Amino acid sequence: MVVLLVEDMARSVAFYRRLGVSFPDGVESRPSVVVDLGGGHNLVLSTTFGANVPDYASPAGDSRTFLEFFVEGDAAVDELYGRLTAAGYRGRRSPFRTDFGAWMALIDDPDGTTVLITAG
């Protein structure tokens, strides 16, 4: 399970839908949502979880957590990165070849979590 603390549920759901995550209709107004990603893995988006933890303060600054989404081939990385940046999301690094041969791009979700889009 991955839990992401988000500021605006509708904004975050829109971003992750663009990455292919399927959300039930109407979740944009909920304080939290759990989505089954398959293989026993869940993604949780919550606008309230931090408020329920005593003495918790949301981290500031750049993200230290990356989420990775695999797409079919280099061209799909280029296309998805282009669509997301055109939609106004912050591109952290345009598509590039890593030293271990992967083709990937980095983009930030609306709350600053960096997402890797990788050809796989």
N, C-alpha and C positions, 0 to 999 in steps of 0.2 A: 504494500500500500504506500502510495505517495500522497502526502497531504500538503496542499498549497494554500497558504493564507492569502486571500485576495481582497482587494479593496472594493471592487465592483463586480458582482457576479455576472451580470449581463455582458460586460466587456470581456471578461475572462472566458466565458462560455463561447462567445463569438470567435475569439482567437483560437481556442482549442478545437472548435468545430472546423476551422480552416485547416487544421492539421489532421483532420480525419477522425477525431474523437466523436462518438455518437452520444448525444445527451437526450434524455426524454424531453418532450415538449413542456414548456412552462417552467423550467428550472431557473430561468433568469431572475425570478423574484424570490427564490428560496435563500435562506442564510447559508445552507450547506447542501452539497450534492455529492453522491458517491456514484462513480461510473465503473462498471466492470470492463477492464481492458483485455480480458481473456487470460488464460493460463494461470488463474488464481490471483491476478494482479488488479488492484483498484486504484483509481485516481479520485482523490477527494479535493474539492474546492470548497473553502469555507471563508465567510466574511466575519464569523463570530468566534471561531475556536480559540484564538489568542485571548479573547476577553474572558474565557472560562478558566484560564490557567493563572493562578495567583502569582503576582509579581512578574508576569511575562511582559516583555517589551519587544515589539517587532524589530527585527534587524534593520539597520540602515546601510546604505552603500550598495556596491555591486554584489550580485548574487554569488554565492559559493556553491550552489547546487545547479547541476545541468540536467535537463531532461533530454532524451534522445529519441527522435522519431525517424524510422527508416522508411525510405521511399524507393521506388524501382528505378534505379539508374541515375547517372550524372545529370541528364537532361531534366529529370523530375526534381532534383535538388534546385537547379537553376530556376525552373518554372515556379516552384512553390516559394522560394526566397523572393522572387520578383513580385509574385502576387501579394505576399505578406508586407513587403516594404511599400508597395504601391497603395496598400490599404492603410498605411500610416504607422505600422509597427517598426520599432527601432532595429535596424540591421546592425549587428555587432561586428560581423565579418562576412563579406560576400563569399560566394562559393570558392573553395580552394582545395588543393590536393595536400593531404597531410604527409608527414614523413613516413607514415606506415601505409600509404597508398589509398586511403579513403578520400572520397570526394564529399565535402560537407560545407555547410554554412551555419552561421550562428545568428540567432535573432532573439530579441527579448520579448517576453510576453508583457501584457499591460502592467504587471506588478514588478517587472525587472528580473524575473527568473529567465536565465538564458536557456534557450532551446537549441539543440543541435539537430539539424536536418541532414541526414546522412544517406548516401546511396548504399543500399544493401540488398 
